[in-house]
Amino acid sequence: MNREIFKHYDMITGNNYIGNKLSSKGTKTYKTFNPQLNIENEHVFTEATDQEINEAVTLASNAFKILQTISGKQKADFLNAIADEILDLDETLIQMYSSETGLPEGRAKGERGRTIFQLRSFADLVKEGSWVEAAIDTAIPDRKPISKPDLRKMFVPLGPVVVFGASNFPLAYSTAGGDTASALGAGCPVIVKSHPMHAGTGELVASAIIKAAGKTGMPNGVFSNLNSSGIDVGVQLVQHPEVKAVGFTGSIRGGRSLYDLASQRKEPIPVFAEMGSINPVVILPEALKKRGKSLAKTYAGSITLGTGQFCTNPGLLLGIKGKGLSNFIQNLSVEILKKEPSCMLHPNIIGAYESNKQKTISQRGLRIVADYNPDVKSNYARQTVTTVEGSTFLENITLHQEVFGPFSLVVQCENEEQLETIISKLEGQLTGTVIAENNEAMQYISIVEALQNRVGRIIYNGVSTGVEVCTSMQHGGPYPASTDSRFTAVGIHSIKRWVRPFSYQNWPDSLLPDELKNENPLSISRMINGMQTTNKIK
Amino acid sequence: MNREIFKHYDMITGNNYIGNKLSSKGTKTYKTFNPQLNIENEHVFTEATDQEINEAVTLASNAFKILQTISGKQKADFLNAIADEILDLDETLIQMYSSETGLPEGRAKGERGRTIFQLRSFADLVKEGSWVEAAIDTAIPDRKPISKPDLRKMFVPLGPVVVFGASNFPLAYSTAGGDTASALGAGCPVIVKSHPMHAGTGELVASAIIKAAGKTGMPNGVFSNLNSSGIDVGVQLVQHPEVKAVGFTGSIRGGRSLYDLASQRKEPIPVFAEMGSINPVVILPEALKKRGKSLAKTYAGSITLGTGQFCTNPGLLLGIKGKGLSNFIQNLSVEILKKEPSCMLHPNIIGAYESNKQKTISQRGLRIVADYNPDVKSNYARQTVTTVEGSTFLENITLHQEVFGPFSLVVQCENEEQLETIISKLEGQLTGTVIAENNEAMQYISIVEALQNRVGRIIYNGVSTGVEVCTSMQHGGPYPASTDSRFTAVGIHSIKRWVRPFSYQNWPDSLLPDELKNENPLSISRMINGMQTTNKIK
């Protein structure tokens, strides 16, 4: 390795951050893996012990009390400082990221950009302050038969939050990703259970957060980063009585396990798990006829994007049987075989890809239409497209499961009715896509409506890959796309996962938080007696 | 009974409403009870069968599809029509209510007023339309490196909702209560599991809803009312795959059971259970000294209000040991014994009151300071006040449990530190109250902050009984006050329990719901590219 560009290289200690203290009391160690080189990376990481876990939670619990008194502006400074410190890690971070994921530099930089954007978005949000949705109903002392009290409500943070790093987004949905940024913005201390596949990237980012916390006067314990190679650390964290919420991005099995643990606690806590999805794409007949060829090209790209390692990867294409669909399948086969295979994140990930693919392929009635054949490097995934009859798909629930990787299944439906039935029987999905010509969607409106009931986001004439970070984004859908379809994991509204409404009744103005004071010192927008306004209360 | 004033008396059939059809296929029957007269009421109710339950859910599921195409104005007409039909039940409803609860006419009318107000509030809300929190980010086709899509988000309903009637609020938190009104407003069909103690009141209100649904063109299945004397109907409803959310008001045991059932489903669903609470009241030293006598009078009233059958009943009074607290206890004893005992809702309720009270009283170190002695009528509750040392309270978790009824426990804390420790060890509560003189709360700020972390609403110099229906009300608190502290059960924001955000990406304007169309035909307030506005999009 070229150590010169690694100006922070010696920062990697393999330790946990228990608050701002590096710590490695345990004996269980592990290394990360470079899938491109097909070798283990050199750093050794030490898994957190029970004692370290408890220390981290206790620190978080104490930090929470202090965080509650900290202004939005201070939290914004902290989030912006995290962004600055991450940028300061520069090439070290990019190289570490690539060495632990096999993903190219461009992707690393793109994801870093997204992470920085998210941090700064939440900084802007909490600095401005109106996100707390302050609502005030002033008193009516002479109301009959009883006087009306003064009531003032706003969001307050839930308490310490545990964030599980995602295998496929080491930056944007891990250590300082969307879950962490939104939780810190809300005023919740965060304990990250670092993803074992990118523990080095995790430690670098954790060091950036700890530095930023120090520079901006955050209480010790506002952030901890715990190494973990198996499930023990996560289990203990989710069961800890002082932990008040959990963020997770990963498999259905993993997310459901955490949800079950959390809901079986004496005090159940919310788990926001963003899990699997096959992201059905409905291609209507006219579109198939007019644009089959270009659609095939577009979807060959979408299916193989990032080696198919996106939660929004289109794993299920649905059409009505006929020449248009047959041609499309033919063209998709040609196009997808033109793609150069690429590396998956880890031998375990490609192992799961191969075995899930085999399981699907071995189902009765499934036909392979494209299967990349030539030799590939270790950990490189061969893309595959398959097809099946609608009736076979309906009967066999195994075909409804995600194959995480560059794989897609084209279902050939008998007719419109069968297409609608299939859609209505699908599990919950992050996204659904409708490909249609002018006015064609209207003709198939009951199919479109059925799709809407199964997804969190619906796309017209596009691809589901690419999740824009903006206010109007809903990333999350009916179970098992996520454990709680009522919240988004992407965009500023994801901050609402970590808060609860809180009311003050007849509370003295001097003791109210600034957000609810008569003078409106923060000049935020508030709902006062049913009217949204930035006015003071006289 | 005086049948003349019962103009709808013959409406009571004892049947279930399966959609708009009266049905009683079952063999399990039961009657309600008049606690004032200490006799069973005459009507016979037939519990819903498995088949009827499934029919109701299937109808609801079909109605849901139609409801999704119905405008806010139509839903408002429906809610207002329910209010009109309930008022039209007039004295029949009031008499039925009293005969099934033992509560006086004044309370019945007050609760009816609250119910009507809630229905009309949700009607106004959904008619106006901005509650869907529409957010729009318009496209930037030439953004680099990739174009930005058009994204539009709003709340959409979850699907069929099951509402469990509350024993202590036959109108405001039962058949057409807050849960039902908010769910219907959101666009979710509702299946009520009628509370067995007031099945007649339930059937009358159900008939009003069914009439209103007919008059305003709602789809059959938008509402069903199922009789049930045990837990079977509720269990089956919560486990039904087509049911998407549950509202409940009642005991911790009941609420937790439903929560566990719902979270163990293949597709877990949200349960909004508003459960027990002892509503701690902290009376600070100066206030005790200056206003001990009047506070004793106020709290004697609050503890016995509605025979103590409010979830916000002050079951725990906390003070620092001393002359002020001793005098307060003495005065409270005198004042509470002046109160005339009143009737509880049902023999089972008073049975539970007596046994829970006995269990608490039998705990080591507890001292009775006031216990109403004279003979009382059957089902009338004797009010009781007890006291205990802070250290004993801290050690014995049994003393932290709710005794539902006119009962309160005064904890005499050693000092400020012990008071804070006790507060921080309490389970989650709906409310907390601070009684203080000028500037006194500031002196005890860490106690106030500890209390804030344990409750959903904090009250200054008042009583917790009386839950104002308004936007700024938070009714719900950390577990076990409710299963989901992130939502309120009272006020217009309670509609958010029944919805999820949904995004449209690059969706044709003509196919968008009115709330998201460029023209803004509903003239609602929307967040467009980060600005809240009623403007159209050009």
Chai-1 contact restraints between the chains, C-beta under 6 A:
chainA,res_idxA,chainB,res_idxB,connection_type,confidence,min_distance_angstrom,max_distance_angstrom,comment,restraint_id
A,A135,B,T471,contact,1.0,0.0,6.0,A-B,restraint_1
A,A135,B,S472,contact,1.0,0.0,6.0,A-B,restraint_2
A,I136,B,S472,contact,1.0,0.0,6.0,A-B,restraint_3
A,D137,B,C470,contact,1.0,0.0,6.0,A-B,restraint_4
A,D137,B,T471,contact,1.0,0.0,6.0,A-B,restraint_5
A,D137,B,S472,contact,1.0,0.0,6.0,A-B,restraint_6
A,P149,B,E468,contact,1.0,0.0,6.0,A-B,restraint_7
A,L151,B,C470,contact,1.0,0.0,6.0,A-B,restraint_8
A,L151,B,S472,contact,1.0,0.0,6.0,A-B,restraint_9
A,L151,B,M473,contact,1.0,0.0,6.0,A-B,restraint_10
A,R152,B,S472,contact,1.0,0.0,6.0,A-B,restraint_11
A,K153,B,S472,contact,1.0,0.0,6.0,A-B,restraint_12
A,K153,B,Q474,contact,1.0,0.0,6.0,A-B,restraint_13
A,S263,B,S263,contact,1.0,0.0,6.0,A-B,restraint_14
A,E267,B,Y479,contact,1.0,0.0,6.0,A-B,restraint_15
A,A441,B,L511,contact,1.0,0.0,6.0,A-B,restraint_16
A,R457,B,S503,contact,1.0,0.0,6.0,A-B,restraint_17
A,I458,B,Y504,contact,1.0,0.0,6.0,A-B,restraint_18
A,I459,B,Q505,contact,1.0,0.0,6.0,A-B,restraint_19
A,Y460,B,N506,contact,1.0,0.0,6.0,A-B,restraint_20
A,Y460,B,W507,contact,1.0,0.0,6.0,A-B,restraint_21
A,G462,B,N506,contact,1.0,0.0,6.0,A-B,restraint_22
A,E468,B,P149,contact,1.0,0.0,6.0,A-B,restraint_23
A,C470,B,D137,contact,1.0,0.0,6.0,A-B,restraint_24
A,C470,B,L151,contact,1.0,0.0,6.0,A-B,restraint_25
A,T471,B,A135,contact,1.0,0.0,6.0,A-B,restraint_26
A,T471,B,D137,contact,1.0,0.0,6.0,A-B,restraint_27
A,S472,B,A135,contact,1.0,0.0,6.0,A-B,restraint_28
A,S472,B,I136,contact,1.0,0.0,6.0,A-B,restraint_29
A,S472,B,D137,contact,1.0,0.0,6.0,A-B,restraint_30
A,S472,B,L151,contact,1.0,0.0,6.0,A-B,restraint_31
A,S472,B,R152,contact,1.0,0.0,6.0,A-B,restraint_32
A,S472,B,K153,contact,1.0,0.0,6.0,A-B,restraint_33
A,M473,B,L151,contact,1.0,0.0,6.0,A-B,restraint_34
A,M473,B,S503,contact,1.0,0.0,6.0,A-B,restraint_35
A,Q474,B,K153,contact,1.0,0.0,6.0,A-B,restraint_36
A,Q474,B,P501,contact,1.0,0.0,6.0,A-B,restraint_37
A,Q474,B,F502,contact,1.0,0.0,6.0,A-B,restraint_38
A,Q474,B,S503,contact,1.0,0.0,6.0,A-B,restraint_39
A,Y479,B,E267,contact,1.0,0.0,6.0,A-B,restraint_40
A,S485,B,R500,contact,1.0,0.0,6.0,A-B,restraint_41
A,R486,B,R500,contact,1.0,0.0,6.0,A-B,restraint_42
A,T488,B,P501,contact,1.0,0.0,6.0,A-B,restraint_43
A,R500,B,S485,contact,1.0,0.0,6.0,A-B,restraint_44
A,R500,B,R486,contact,1.0,0.0,6.0,A-B,restraint_45
A,P501,B,Q474,contact,1.0,0.0,6.0,A-B,restraint_46
A,P501,B,T488,contact,1.0,0.0,6.0,A-B,restraint_47
A,F502,B,Q474,contact,1.0,0.0,6.0,A-B,restraint_48
A,S503,B,R457,contact,1.0,0.0,6.0,A-B,restraint_49
A,S503,B,M473,contact,1.0,0.0,6.0,A-B,restraint_50
A,S503,B,Q474,contact,1.0,0.0,6.0,A-B,restraint_51
A,Y504,B,I458,contact,1.0,0.0,6.0,A-B,restraint_52
A,Q505,B,I459,contact,1.0,0.0,6.0,A-B,restraint_53
A,N506,B,Y460,contact,1.0,0.0,6.0,A-B,restraint_54
A,N506,B,G462,contact,1.0,0.0,6.0,A-B,restraint_55
A,W507,B,Y460,contact,1.0,0.0,6.0,A-B,restraint_56
A,L511,B,A441,contact,1.0,0.0,6.0,A-B,restraint_57
